[in-house]
């Protein structure tokens, strides 16, 4: 296929970023954990009220009943919202990875390329294929049915994006060699220790999970901002290499 076809396809994929690279609010991401902690606090308050049962039995009973009901309602809402948040995080991972891989495939086809840079591009495309799709619905539901499985979901959301970003940095480095034009792709997703984060979550009785979920929303948001900058520069370079459209 001609370079015009691949440039047109690249332009389409860049336009798809608005939907595929979905920005997830950090506030929305942390809300389920905060609500769960509030539910737990109400639960404790309800049982603490029973300590006054001898002096004020009716008041203690009403306090216990009302806090238990409120705790249960908030807990159910937290579970529902939590499933939704995890679903959104995994879905945008899948959509972004597919879009980015297709973009890189079309860039590779438009440039061709031999030598070390061409080899690096082919290797990156092969490794991108290994970051396959994860079932957003299944993982979202299971992560709240089996709490410790949720920690694994947190792990792969960070690790998959970190690995994906490293591959893209290699890809754009190779593209820079082929075109003779620098495409700076800054890595914004740090390597985070899953073991350390799990320990801190346990020690703080779940409070640290607020920060963990915050990073799972924020890091990809920053990554997508890098994409917007680099992709427009990439498109401009390819159009210049092609010359005037015929």
C-alpha positions as CSV (number, residue, x, y, z in Angstrom):
1,X,0.0,0.0,0.0
2,X,1.1,3.6,-0.7
3,X,2.5,6.0,1.9
4,X,-0.6,8.1,1.3
5,X,-2.7,5.3,2.6
6,X,-0.7,4.8,5.7
7,X,-0.5,8.5,6.5
8,X,-4.3,8.7,6.1
9,X,-4.7,5.8,8.4
10,X,-2.3,7.4,10.9
11,X,-4.4,10.5,10.9
12,X,-7.6,8.5,11.5
13,X,-5.9,6.7,14.5
14,X,-4.8,10.0,15.9
15,X,-8.4,11.3,15.7
16,X,-9.5,8.1,17.6
17,X,-7.4,9.1,20.6
18,X,-10.3,11.2,22.0
19,X,-12.3,8.0,22.6
20,X,-9.6,5.4,23.0
21,X,-7.3,7.4,25.3
22,X,-10.1,8.0,27.8
23,X,-9.1,10.3,30.7
24,X,-10.3,8.8,34.0
25,X,-10.8,11.3,36.8
26,X,-8.5,10.7,39.8
27,X,-11.4,11.6,42.1
28,X,-13.6,9.0,40.6
29,X,-10.8,6.4,40.8
30,X,-10.3,6.9,44.6
31,X,-14.0,7.3,45.5
32,X,-14.8,3.5,46.0
33,X,-12.0,3.1,48.5
34,X,-13.0,6.2,50.4
35,X,-16.6,5.0,50.5
36,X,-15.5,1.6,51.7
37,X,-13.6,3.2,54.5
38,X,-16.6,5.3,55.4
39,X,-18.7,2.1,55.5
40,X,-16.2,0.4,57.8
41,X,-16.2,3.4,60.1
42,X,-20.0,3.4,60.4
43,X,-19.9,-0.3,61.0
44,X,-17.5,0.2,64.0
45,X,-19.6,3.1,65.3
46,X,-22.7,0.9,65.2
47,X,-21.1,-1.8,67.4
48,X,-19.6,0.9,69.7
49,X,-23.1,2.2,70.3
50,X,-24.0,-1.1,71.8
51,X,-21.8,-0.2,74.7
52,X,-24.4,2.3,75.8
53,X,-27.2,-0.3,75.6
54,X,-27.6,-0.6,79.4
55,X,-28.0,3.1,80.0
56,X,-29.9,4.0,76.8
57,X,-31.2,0.8,75.3
58,X,-33.6,2.4,72.8
59,X,-31.1,5.0,71.7
60,X,-28.3,2.4,71.3
61,X,-30.6,0.1,69.3
62,X,-31.6,2.8,67.0
63,X,-28.0,4.0,66.5
64,X,-26.9,0.5,65.8
65,X,-29.7,-0.2,63.4
66,X,-29.3,3.1,61.5
67,X,-25.5,2.8,61.2
68,X,-25.7,-0.8,60.0
69,X,-28.2,0.1,57.3
70,X,-26.2,3.1,56.2
71,X,-22.9,1.1,56.3
72,X,-24.5,-1.6,54.1
73,X,-25.9,0.9,51.6
74,X,-22.6,2.8,51.3
75,X,-20.7,-0.5,51.1
76,X,-22.9,-1.7,48.2
77,X,-22.5,1.6,46.4
78,X,-18.8,1.4,46.9
79,X,-18.7,-2.1,45.4
80,X,-20.8,-1.1,42.4
81,X,-18.7,2.0,41.8
82,X,-15.5,0.0,42.3
83,X,-16.5,-2.5,39.7
84,X,-17.2,0.4,37.3
85,X,-13.9,2.1,37.9
86,X,-11.8,-1.0,37.5
87,X,-13.8,-1.8,34.3
88,X,-13.0,1.7,32.9
89,X,-9.3,1.4,33.8
90,X,-9.0,-1.9,32.1
91,X,-11.1,-0.9,29.1
92,X,-9.0,2.2,28.4
93,X,-5.9,0.0,28.7
94,X,-7.2,-2.3,26.0
95,X,-8.4,0.5,23.7
96,X,-5.2,2.5,24.0
97,X,-2.9,-0.5,23.4
98,X,-4.8,-1.5,20.3
99,X,-4.8,2.1,18.9
100,X,-1.1,2.6,19.7
101,X,-0.1,-0.7,18.1
102,X,-2.0,0.0,14.9
103,X,-0.5,3.5,14.8
104,X,3.0,2.0,15.1
105,X,2.3,-0.6,12.5
106,X,1.2,2.1,10.0
107,X,4.2,4.2,10.8
108,X,6.5,1.2,10.2
109,X,4.8,0.5,6.9
110,X,5.1,4.2,5.8
111,X,8.8,4.4,6.7
112,X,10.0,0.9,5.6
113,X,13.5,0.8,7.0
114,X,16.4,-1.6,7.2
115,X,19.3,-1.9,9.5
116,X,19.3,-1.7,13.3
117,X,16.5,0.9,13.5
118,X,14.3,-1.2,11.2
119,X,15.0,-4.3,13.3
120,X,14.2,-2.4,16.5
121,X,10.8,-1.3,15.1
122,X,9.9,-4.9,14.1
123,X,10.9,-6.2,17.6
124,X,8.8,-3.5,19.3
125,X,5.8,-4.4,17.2
126,X,6.2,-8.1,18.1
127,X,6.5,-7.3,21.8
128,X,3.4,-5.0,21.6
129,X,1.4,-8.0,20.4
130,X,2.3,-9.8,23.7
131,X,0.5,-7.1,25.6
132,X,-2.8,-8.7,24.7
133,X,-6.4,-7.7,25.7
134,X,-7.6,-8.4,29.2
135,X,-11.3,-9.0,29.8
136,X,-12.5,-5.8,31.5
137,X,-15.9,-7.2,32.7
138,X,-14.5,-10.4,34.2
139,X,-11.5,-8.7,35.9
140,X,-13.7,-5.9,37.2
141,X,-16.2,-8.2,38.8
142,X,-13.7,-10.7,40.2
143,X,-11.6,-7.9,41.7
144,X,-14.4,-7.1,44.1
145,X,-15.6,-10.6,44.7
146,X,-12.1,-11.7,45.6
147,X,-10.4,-8.7,47.2
148,X,-6.8,-9.9,46.9
149,X,-7.4,-10.5,43.2
150,X,-8.0,-6.7,43.0
151,X,-4.4,-6.2,44.1
152,X,-3.3,-8.2,41.1
153,X,-5.4,-6.1,38.8
154,X,-3.8,-3.0,40.3
155,X,-0.4,-4.6,39.6
156,X,-1.0,-5.4,36.0
157,X,-2.6,-2.0,35.2
158,X,0.6,-0.3,36.3
159,X,3.0,-2.9,35.0
160,X,1.4,-3.2,31.6
161,X,1.4,0.5,31.0
162,X,5.0,0.8,32.2
163,X,6.1,-1.9,29.8
164,X,3.9,-0.4,27.0
165,X,5.5,3.0,27.5
166,X,9.0,1.6,27.4
167,X,8.2,-0.1,24.1
168,X,7.0,3.1,22.7
169,X,10.1,5.0,23.8
170,X,12.1,2.4,21.9
171,X,9.9,2.7,18.9
172,X,10.0,6.5,18.6
173,X,13.8,6.3,19.2
174,X,14.1,4.0,16.2
175,X,11.8,6.3,14.1
176,X,14.0,9.2,15.0
177,X,17.0,7.3,13.6
178,X,15.2,6.5,10.4
179,X,13.9,10.0,9.7
180,X,16.8,11.9,11.1
181,X,14.3,14.0,13.1
182,X,14.2,13.8,16.9
183,X,10.9,12.5,18.4
184,X,11.2,12.9,22.1
185,X,8.9,10.5,24.0
186,X,9.3,11.2,27.7
187,X,8.5,8.3,30.0
188,X,6.1,9.4,32.7
189,X,5.0,6.1,34.2
190,X,7.4,5.1,37.0
191,X,8.2,1.5,38.1
192,X,6.2,0.9,41.3
193,X,6.9,-1.9,43.7
194,X,3.7,-4.0,43.9
195,X,5.0,-5.8,47.0
196,X,5.7,-2.5,48.8
197,X,2.3,-1.1,47.8
198,X,0.5,-4.3,49.1
199,X,2.4,-4.1,52.4
200,X,1.5,-0.4,52.8
201,X,-2.1,-1.1,51.9
202,X,-2.3,-3.8,54.6
203,X,-0.5,-1.8,57.2
204,X,-2.8,1.2,56.7
205,X,-5.9,-0.9,56.7
206,X,-6.7,0.0,53.1
207,X,-6.0,3.7,53.3
208,X,-2.9,3.5,51.0
209,X,-5.1,2.0,48.3
210,X,-6.5,5.5,47.8
211,X,-3.1,6.6,46.6
212,X,-2.6,3.5,44.6
213,X,-5.8,4.0,42.7
214,X,-4.9,7.6,42.2
215,X,-1.7,6.6,40.4
216,X,-3.6,4.1,38.2
217,X,-5.8,7.0,37.0
218,X,-3.2,9.7,36.8
219,X,-0.2,7.9,35.2
220,X,-2.0,6.9,32.0
221,X,-3.6,10.4,31.8
222,X,0.0,11.8,31.7
223,X,1.0,9.1,29.2
224,X,-1.9,10.1,26.9
225,X,-0.7,13.8,27.0
226,X,2.7,12.6,25.7
227,X,0.9,10.8,22.9
228,X,-1.0,13.9,21.8
229,X,2.3,15.9,21.5
230,X,4.4,13.2,19.8
231,X,1.7,12.0,17.4
232,X,1.1,15.4,15.9
233,X,4.9,15.9,15.4
234,X,5.1,12.4,13.9
235,X,2.4,13.2,11.4
236,X,4.0,16.4,10.4
237,X,7.4,14.6,9.8
238,X,5.7,11.9,7.7
239,X,3.8,14.4,5.6
240,X,7.1,16.3,5.0
241,X,8.8,13.2,3.9
242,X,6.0,12.3,1.5
243,X,6.1,15.7,-0.1
244,X,3.2,17.6,-1.7
245,X,0.0,15.4,-1.9
246,X,-0.9,14.4,-5.4
